Amino acid sequence: MIYVGTPPSTNEHGYREKYRAYIDPSLPVARNGDDKDGSGMLYWPGYSTIPRTSRATYLDWLAGGRDDASYNVGYMFLYFYGIERRFFVDNPPDAEKAELLLEVRRLSVLYQDNHSARRYLGQFIQFAEVATADVANISPVFESTDWEMPASIKFALGVFVEAGHAISADWLLSWLCCHPDYSRRMPAKRCPEEFRALFRLRFGAKFPDGLKVNKPKKTLTFRYQAASNEFDGTLMPDISGKPLPDVSGLRKPIRIAQEIADAVTDELDKYSRFLGRNAQAHGSVEAHALLPFDLWPLFRSEEIEELRSWASAIVRAGGVIPSADVIERLEGQRPEKIGKRQLTDASDALARLGIGLAPDPRFGLRSPKSLEPVVLFDLGEPVETLETVSETYRTVLIELALGSFVAHADGHIADPERQSLLDRIASADGLSDVERRRLRANLDWFLAVPPDLSLLRRKLKDLDPEKHADVRAALVSAAHADGTVSSDEVAGIEKIYKSLGLDPTLAYSDLHAGEVEDGPRTVRMAQPTVPGEAIPETKSPATPRLDVARIAAIRSDTERVSSVLGDIFSEADESGNLSEGAAPAALSGLDRKHSALVHDLIQQAHWTEDAFHQLCSQHKLLAAGALEAVNEWAFEAYEEALLDEYDGYELAEDVAALLKTDIDKGGRHVQIEAT
């Protein structure tokens, strides 16, 4: 596979040169080939123009089997110049063309880490496959860095369309992946095998017989530019004398492929994000559990069934288990501290098995500490999206949180209090069976674990004064749930009022109003009789009477303001108000206060919880809401969270690095504000 002899000359580019690939025996060669680094090689090396030491090195490389990639890539190109000339200029028999193509494929693997080698050898392979007109030897390509669709893919698709064959899932995906306008999202990059497998399934469900594509009028024409820069040529492939259609300009198939790919990417989003946070967890139980259900038979895991058996046994035993035991079972090591993200991942993984976890990591007042328990329970069915719930669910969960706080105030959970809260779940309209199961389990956790008053204070202290009445109505409803308001419950409500900046004595008038009917009292008209007035007889109940109508009215007030309380307990702050102290560069998608916060956050890799809260306070933001807002923005901008909750808050290094680069360059996610 080499040319030996006196090299012919070429007038290419207006001046005479000898063909580069010819080994001219008349030229001197050094005794030792010690130029492996290629210091004597030119950009376009030619045997006749390189120094004698380089010639000796090249001959050593050839004699050694042409398989030592430690030699400078220029020696490989000098050899390759001869192969491409033989294939395209000399036009040898098909059998020899097949050998030449096989050799170039071998070289492409040998020098796969070199960008230039990948480009030129890949181009040759594409055109050689087209030139041999054997579509059976062409495989779909799912990654391409070229600015246009590879020739081999155009050729194969043209053959299918010309023959009237339907396009398969793999070929449609290859068409999309090689399209110059397509940009792969993170799940497709991070888990390509799962992405392709799910694409096949979704394509097959939509097009069981494949996708029929109308033949365009435009025909294929390829132009090959030799890597040696010594020749170029035009190739017009055909089948049985018929030119092949050029499908690269068609839009409808790409739109269909893009829609399927977007849906598949969304389905893999949780799985991908988990792998992004846990790079070594690919194939783990927790990762596998986050796969879409349809992929489970294709990516089997015996450990998943073991996890299901373990969790089911816990549920049958009552469901209460230390939170650290759950994380240890999923992650393989016992955590010192449990963050909300860990609990959310665990909840998602178990939900795929039909097992629920309480407290609800997305909507709960707080996450359990490592020494506190969680509740595992039967969801009734596997659930893929725990975050999708009704507004009624959010409202009732808030009421349960407030009610359990008041119930804990006297140090004893009375049966009527528990039953009243259970009745609230049962009587709520618009809840699914799964939501009722989740609420009952969350109530079990609320009643089993004492509330954290300091956290509650922190969430209430910055509440808009206009919304104080709504919180007061919900607390009064909870206090009257068992028909008895104890002094400890009053004291607990006083503490909350104090956190709101209200006069604690208002608790008494509010609680008293909860026992009085909202309407005029009927009295007897005065009649002239003997001096004095008889007091009408009234029946005093032996125990305090619970006015159902009044409590219903209070409950209605609570439901009316569910959005207000939801902002408190879901740890979300969607405020869009702008602050005076704006960051010098506003981040696209964030308001000024959150942008300024991000600028400060990326200055260090780790923040303690106290330091993070203090920083948020400096920017006049609630910490919990700021965390959610910043992470949601990061997911949109970089497809990863910026902050992970672990012994405080850890900065995601890759996201922070991209963010710093964008800020420094005034990049895609940064808008420099005019002064």
LOROLO-985315 format. One record per residue (C-alpha): residue in one letter; y, x, z. Coordinates in steps of 0.1 Angstrom, whole numbers, padded with zeros to 4 digits, always signed. Example, Ala and Ser with C-alpha at 12.3 -4.5 7.8 and 13.67 -1.06 7.14 Angstrom:
BEGIN
A-0045+0123+0078/S-0011+0137+0071/
This chain:
BEGIN
M+0000+0000+0000/I+0024+0028-0008/Y+0041+0042-0040/V+0035+0080-0046/G+0051+0099-0075/T+0084+0106-0091/P+0107+0077-0081/P+0124+0058-0109/S+0161+0054-0107/T+0182+0022-0105/N+0217+0013-0115/E+0220-0013-0087/H+0255-0017-0074/G+0270+0005-0102/Y+0256+0038-0093/R+0222+0055-0098/E+0198+0057-0069/K+0161+0065-0067/Y+0138+0038-0055/R+0136+0041-0017/A+0099+0035-0011/Y+0085+0062-0035/I+0069+0092-0017/D+0079+0121-0040/P+0054+0150-0036/S+0079+0175-0050/L+0102+0172-0020/P+0098+0195+0010/V+0083+0183+0043/A+0087+0198+0078/R+0057+0212+0096/N+0063+0189+0126/G+0073+0153+0125/D+0094+0152+0157/D+0120+0126+0147/K+0104+0096+0162/D+0138+0083+0174/G+0150+0083+0137/S+0181+0104+0142/G+0179+0115+0106/M+0174+0079+0092/L+0201+0060+0073/Y+0208+0023+0075/W+0190+0019+0042/P+0166+0048+0043/G+0150+0062+0012/Y+0122+0089+0011/S+0143+0110-0012/T+0174+0109+0009/I+0161+0114+0045/P+0157+0150+0059/R+0124+0168+0057/T+0118+0163+0095/S+0121+0126+0090/R+0098+0127+0060/A+0071+0145+0081/T+0076+0119+0108/Y+0072+0090+0083/L+0040+0106+0069/D+0026+0110+0104/W+0033+0073+0111/L+0015+0063+0079/A-0015+0085+0086/G-0017+0072+0122/G-0024+0037+0110/R+0011+0023+0107/D+0007+0006+0141/D+0028+0027+0165/A+0059+0006+0173/S+0074+0035+0194/Y+0086+0051+0161/N+0120+0041+0149/V+0120+0008+0131/G+0135+0025+0100/Y+0101+0040+0092/M+0086+0006+0091/F+0113-0006+0068/L+0107+0023+0045/Y+0071+0013+0042/F+0081-0024+0039/Y+0104-0017+0010/G+0074-0008-0011/I+0055-0039-0001/E+0083-0063-0011/R+0088-0045-0044/R+0051-0047-0052/F+0049-0084-0043/F+0080-0097-0061/V+0087-0071-0089/D+0053-0059-0099/N+0038-0094-0094/P+0002-0083-0086/P-0029-0106-0087/D-0031-0134-0061/A-0058-0116-0041/E-0035-0086-0036/K-0006-0108-0028/A-0027-0123+0000/E-0034-0088+0014/L+0003-0079+0012/L+0013-0111+0031/L-0013-0104+0057/E+0000-0069+0062/V+0036-0081+0067/R+0025-0107+0092/R+0008-0078+0111/L+0041-0058+0110/S+0061-0088+0122/V+0039-0090+0153/L+0041-0052+0159/Y+0079-0052+0157/Q+0086-0087+0171/D+0111-0074+0197/N+0134-0060+0170/H+0159-0085+0157/S+0163-0070+0122/A+0125-0067+0118/R+0121-0104+0128/R+0147-0114+0103/Y+0137-0095+0072/L+0099-0097+0077/G+0102-0134+0085/Q+0122-0140+0053/F+0095-0122+0033/I+0068-0143+0049/Q+0085-0175+0041/F+0091-0167+0005/A+0056-0152+0001/E+0041-0184+0014/V+0061-0203-0011/A+0053-0179-0040/T+0016-0182-0033/A+0020-0220-0034/D-0007-0226-0007/V+0007-0251+0017/A-0026-0250+0037/N-0015-0216+0050/I+0019-0227+0062/S+0022-0239+0098/P+0050-0259+0114/V+0078-0238+0130/F+0093-0250+0162/E+0119-0223+0168/S+0143-0209+0142/T+0175-0188+0146/D+0184-0190+0109/W+0215-0209+0097/E+0194-0229+0073/M+0160-0243+0072/P+0132-0217+0065/A+0120-0217+0029/S+0084-0222+0040/I+0093-0254+0059/K+0113-0267+0029/F+0084-0260+0006/A+0058-0277+0028/L+0079-0308+0033/G+0086-0309-0004/V+0049-0308-0012/F+0042-0336+0012/V+0070-0358-0002/E+0061-0351-0038/A+0025-0360-0032/G+0035-0392-0014/H+0020-0382+0019/A+0034-0394+0052/I+0051-0368+0075/S+0031-0361+0107/A+0046-0357+0142/D+0044-0319+0141/W+0060-0316+0107/L+0088-0340+0117/L+0095-0320+0148/S+0094-0288+0129/W+0119-0303+0105/L+0142-0312+0134/C+0138-0279+0152/C+0147-0259+0121/H+0176-0281+0112/P+0209-0261+0115/D+0226-0290+0134/Y+0199-0294+0160/S+0204-0279+0195/R+0175-0279+0219/R+0182-0293+0253/M+0170-0275+0284/P+0137-0294+0289/A+0126-0286+0253/K+0134-0249+0260/R+0119-0247+0295/C+0087-0266+0288/P+0080-0265+0251/E+0043-0274+0252/E+0049-0305+0273/F+0079-0314+0250/R+0058-0312+0218/A+0029-0330+0234/L+0051-0359+0245/F+0069-0360+0211/R+0035-0364+0194/L+0026-0393+0217/R+0060-0411+0213/F+0059-0405+0175/G+0024-0418+0172/A+0033-0450+0191/K+0062-0456+0167/F+0046-0444+0135/P+0008-0446+0138/D+0004-0439+0101/G+0031-0412+0099/L+0066-0414+0086/K+0071-0422+0049/V+0101-0403+0034/N+0118-0413+0001/K+0119-0385-0025/P+0154-0371-0031/K+0167-0362-0066/K+0176-0326-0056/T+0149-0300-0063/L+0141-0268-0045/T+0155-0234-0056/F+0151-0203-0035/R+0169-0170-0038/Y+0154-0138-0023/Q+0175-0108-0014/A+0153-0077-0009/A+0156-0059+0025/S+0159-0027+0004/N+0189-0041-0013/E+0174-0030-0046/F+0167-0063-0062/D+0170-0101-0058/G+0154-0130-0075/T+0152-0168-0079/L+0121-0189-0072/M+0117-0225-0083/P+0084-0237-0068/D+0064-0265-0085/I+0032-0284-0082/S+0013-0289-0115/G+0045-0282-0134/K+0065-0307-0113/P+0095-0292-0094/L+0095-0299-0057/P+0121-0321-0040/D+0146-0305-0016/V+0144-0327+0015/S+0168-0306+0036/G+0198-0329+0029/L+0181-0361+0040/R+0196-0377+0072/K+0174-0406+0081/P+0143-0386+0091/I+0164-0362+0112/R+0181-0392+0129/I+0146-0407+0137/A+0134-0373+0150/Q+0165-0368+0171/E+0161-0402+0188/I+0125-0395+0197/A+0134-0360+0209/D+0162-0373+0231/A+0140-0399+0247/V+0113-0373+0253/T+0138-0349+0268/D+0151-0375+0292/E+0115-0382+0303/L+0109-0345+0310/D+0143-0341+0328/K+0130-0342+0364/Y+0100-0319+0356/S+0124-0295+0338/R+0149-0294+0367/F+0122-0288+0392/L+0109-0258+0372/G+0145-0246+0369/R+0148-0245+0407/N+0113-0231+0411/A+0105-0207+0383/Q+0071-0198+0397/A+0060-0234+0402/H+0047-0241+0367/G+0013-0256+0371/S+0018-0264+0408/V+0009-0298+0423/E+0045-0308+0428/A+0054-0298+0392/H+0024-0316+0377/A+0032-0347+0396/L+0066-0349+0380/L+0051-0350+0345/P+0054-0383+0326/F+0022-0403+0333/D+0011-0401+0296/L+0008-0363+0298/W-0015-0363+0328/P-0047-0366+0308/L-0035-0337+0285/F-0025-0314+0314/R-0052-0321+0340/S-0049-0310+0376/E-0077-0313+0402/E-0051-0306+0429/I-0033-0338+0421/E-0064-0359+0430/E-0067-0339+0462/L-0030-0346+0470/R-0035-0383+0464/S-0065-0384+0488/W-0046-0365+0514/A-0015-0388+0512/S-0037-0419+0512/A-0054-0408+0544/I-0020-0403+0561/V-0010-0438+0550/R-0042-0454+0564/A-0036-0436+0597/G-0001-0451+0601/G+0020-0430+0577/V+0040-0411+0603/I+0038-0373+0597/P+0060-0343+0604/S+0083-0337+0575/A+0075-0300+0574/D+0038-0309+0569/V+0046-0328+0537/I+0067-0300+0523/E+0041-0274+0532/R+0014-0295+0515/L+0034-0296+0483/E+0050-0262+0482/G+0023-0241+0499/Q+0044-0227+0527/R+0060-0242+0558/P+0098-0245+0555/E+0121-0234+0583/K+0147-0260+0572/I+0144-0289+0549/G+0171-0297+0524/K+0178-0329+0507/R+0167-0314+0474/Q+0133-0305+0488/L+0129-0340+0502/T+0139-0356+0469/D+0114-0335+0449/A+0086-0344+0474/S+0095-0381+0472/D+0095-0380+0433/A+0061-0362+0433/L+0044-0386+0457/A+0059-0417+0440/R+0040-0407+0408/L+0009-0411+0429/G+0019-0445+0442/I+0029-0431+0476/G+0064-0436+0491/L+0083-0414+0514/A+0109-0426+0540/P+0137-0419+0548/D+0150-0426+0513/P+0164-0392+0502/R+0188-0407+0477/F+0203-0435+0498/G+0196-0427+0534/L+0221-0419+0561/R+0206-0384+0566/S+0175-0363+0558/P+0150-0356+0585/K+0150-0322+0603/S+0119-0300+0601/L+0106-0312+0635/E+0112-0348+0628/P+0087-0371+0611/V+0088-0390+0578/V+0069-0421+0569/L+0044-0421+0540/F+0035-0456+0527/D+0019-0475+0499/L+0043-0482+0470/G+0018-0506+0455/E+0020-0489+0421/P+0031-0455+0407/V+0069-0452+0403/E+0087-0428+0379/T+0123-0435+0388/L+0131-0440+0424/E+0168-0438+0419/T+0168-0470+0399/V+0173-0498+0424/S+0191-0531+0427/E+0224-0536+0444/T+0206-0559+0469/Y+0184-0530+0478/R+0214-0508+0485/T+0231-0535+0505/V+0201-0543+0527/L+0194-0506+0533/I+0230-0502+0546/E+0225-0531+0569/L+0193-0517+0582/A+0210-0483+0589/L+0238-0500+0608/G+0215-0524+0626/S+0192-0496+0638/F+0221-0476+0651/V+0232-0505+0673/A+0196-0512+0683/H+0192-0476+0695/A+0223-0478+0716/D+0206-0491+0748/G+0176-0467+0744/H+0152-0495+0737/I+0143-0513+0705/A+0137-0549+0714/D+0111-0569+0694/P+0138-0595+0685/E+0159-0567+0671/R+0131-0553+0650/Q+0121-0588+0638/S+0157-0597+0629/L+0159-0566+0607/L+0125-0574+0591/D+0136-0609+0585/R+0167-0596+0567/I+0143-0578+0543/A+0122-0608+0538/S+0151-0632+0532/A+0170-0610+0507/D+0170-0624+0472/G+0166-0602+0441/L+0143-0575+0456/S+0112-0563+0439/D+0079-0559+0457/V+0083-0521+0456/E+0119-0523+0470/R+0107-0545+0499/R+0080-0519+0507/R+0106-0491+0506/L+0130-0510+0528/R+0103-0517+0554/A+0093-0480+0555/N+0129-0469+0558/L+0134-0494+0587/D+0103-0479+0604/W+0120-0445+0601/F+0154-0457+0613/L+0139-0472+0644/A+0116-0443+0651/V+0142-0415+0648/P+0174-0417+0669/P+0206-0417+0647/D+0229-0387+0644/L+0262-0399+0658/S+0280-0367+0648/L+0270-0372+0611/L+0280-0409+0613/R+0314-0398+0627/R+0318-0374+0599/K+0312-0400+0573/L+0335-0426+0589/K+0365-0405+0599/D+0381-0405+0564/L+0373-0441+0555/D+0402-0460+0540/P+0418-0481+0569/E+0418-0511+0546/K+0380-0511+0548/H+0377-0508+0585/A+0373-0546+0589/D+0342-0545+0566/V+0324-0520+0588/R+0333-0539+0619/A+0318-0571+0604/A+0285-0553+0597/L+0283-0539+0632/V+0290-0572+0649/S+0262-0588+0628/A+0238-0561+0639/A+0248-0564+0676/H+0241-0602+0676/A+0207-0598+0659/D+0186-0603+0690/G+0209-0628+0706/T+0219-0604+0734/V+0247-0578+0733/S+0240-0551+0759/S+0266-0529+0775/D+0250-0499+0758/E+0253-0515+0724/V+0289-0523+0731/A+0294-0486+0741/G+0278-0476+0708/I+0301-0498+0688/E+0331-0485+0707/K+0321-0449+0697/I+0321-0460+0660/Y+0355-0477+0664/K+0368-0445+0680/S+0355-0425+0649/L+0374-0449+0627/G+0406-0442+0647/L+0406-0478+0661/D+0412-0490+0696/P+0377-0492+0712/T+0387-0523+0731/L+0387-0542+0698/A+0349-0542+0700/Y+0351-0568+0728/S+0372-0593+0708/D+0351-0587+0677/L+0319-0593+0695/H+0333-0624+0713/A+0344-0638+0679/G+0309-0635+0667/E+0298-0662+0693/V+0326-0687+0684/E+0323-0712+0656/D+0348-0710+0628/G+0363-0745+0632/P+0382-0769+0654/R+0365-0784+0685/T+0363-0822+0688/V+0378-0835+0721/R+0381-0870+0736/M+0415-0887+0734/A+0433-0891+0767/Q+0433-0926+0783/P+0454-0938+0812/T+0431-0940+0841/V+0430-0927+0876/P+0449-0895+0882/G+0430-0865+0869/E+0409-0859+0838/A+0371-0857+0837/I+0357-0826+0821/P+0333-0835+0793/E+0297-0827+0800/T+0284-0797+0780/K+0249-0783+0778/S+0248-0746+0787/P+0217-0729+0772/A+0196-0708+0796/T+0200-0678+0773/P+0228-0668+0750/R+0227-0690+0718/L+0227-0673+0684/D+0249-0692+0660/V+0230-0690+0627/A+0260-0702+0607/R+0283-0676+0622/I+0259-0648+0617/A+0253-0659+0581/A+0291-0657+0576/I+0292-0622+0590/R+0263-0612+0569/S+0280-0625+0539/D+0310-0603+0548/T+0286-0573+0550/E+0272-0580+0515/R+0307-0585+0502/V+0316-0550+0510/S+0283-0533+0502/S+0301-0511+0477/V+0324-0498+0505/L+0295-0489+0528/G+0275-0476+0499/D+0301-0449+0494/I+0295-0438+0530/F+0257-0439+0533/S+0247-0428+0498/E+0267-0396+0503/A+0287-0402+0471/D+0324-0396+0466/E+0336-0408+0433/S+0373-0405+0440/G+0393-0394+0410/N+0426-0388+0428/L+0444-0356+0420/S+0457-0332+0446/E+0488-0312+0447/G+0470-0278+0448/A+0452-0278+0414/A+0431-0249+0403/P+0447-0228+0376/A+0419-0238+0352/A+0407-0275+0352/L+0370-0279+0345/S+0363-0305+0318/G+0347-0335+0335/L+0360-0328+0370/D+0393-0338+0386/R+0417-0311+0400/K+0404-0312+0436/H+0368-0307+0426/S+0377-0281+0400/A+0396-0261+0427/L+0365-0264+0449/V+0342-0250+0422/H+0365-0220+0416/D+0362-0212+0453/L+0325-0219+0456/I+0315-0194+0429/Q+0331-0165+0448/Q+0300-0161+0470/A+0263-0167+0466/H+0256-0185+0499/W+0276-0209+0521/T+0267-0220+0556/E+0269-0257+0563/D+0300-0253+0585/A+0317-0230+0560/F+0310-0255+0532/H+0324-0284+0552/Q+0355-0264+0560/L+0361-0254+0524/C+0357-0291+0513/S+0382-0301+0540/Q+0407-0275+0527/H+0405-0293+0494/K+0407-0327+0511/L+0372-0337+0500/L+0343-0351+0519/A+0315-0325+0518/A+0287-0349+0509/G+0306-0365+0481/A+0318-0332+0468/L+0283-0318+0467/E+0271-0348+0447/A+0301-0347+0423/V+0299-0310+0417/N+0261-0310+0411/E+0263-0341+0388/W+0290-0323+0368/A+0269-0291+0366/F+0239-0311+0354/E+0260-0325+0326/A+0276-0292+0317/Y+0248-0267+0322/E+0217-0290+0328/E+0212-0275+0363/A+0227-0281+0398/L+0253-0256+0410/L+0243-0259+0447/D+0209-0261+0464/E+0206-0272+0500/Y+0187-0244+0517/D+0198-0230+0551/G+0232-0242+0541/Y+0240-0241+0504/E+0227-0216+0478/L+0246-0210+0445/A+0223-0212+0414/E+0228-0177+0400/D+0223-0186+0363/V+0247-0216+0364/A+0273-0196+0384/A+0271-0168+0358/L+0276-0191+0329/L+0304-0208+0347/K+0322-0176+0355/T+0318-0165+0318/D+0333-0198+0307/I+0362-0195+0331/D+0369-0159+0321/K+0369-0168+0284/G+0385-0202+0287/G+0352-0215+0273/R+0336-0248+0265/H+0338-0264+0300/V+0372-0251+0309/Q+0406-0266+0299/I+0435-0243+0306/E+0464-0265+0317/A+0498-0260+0301/T+0527-0252+0325/
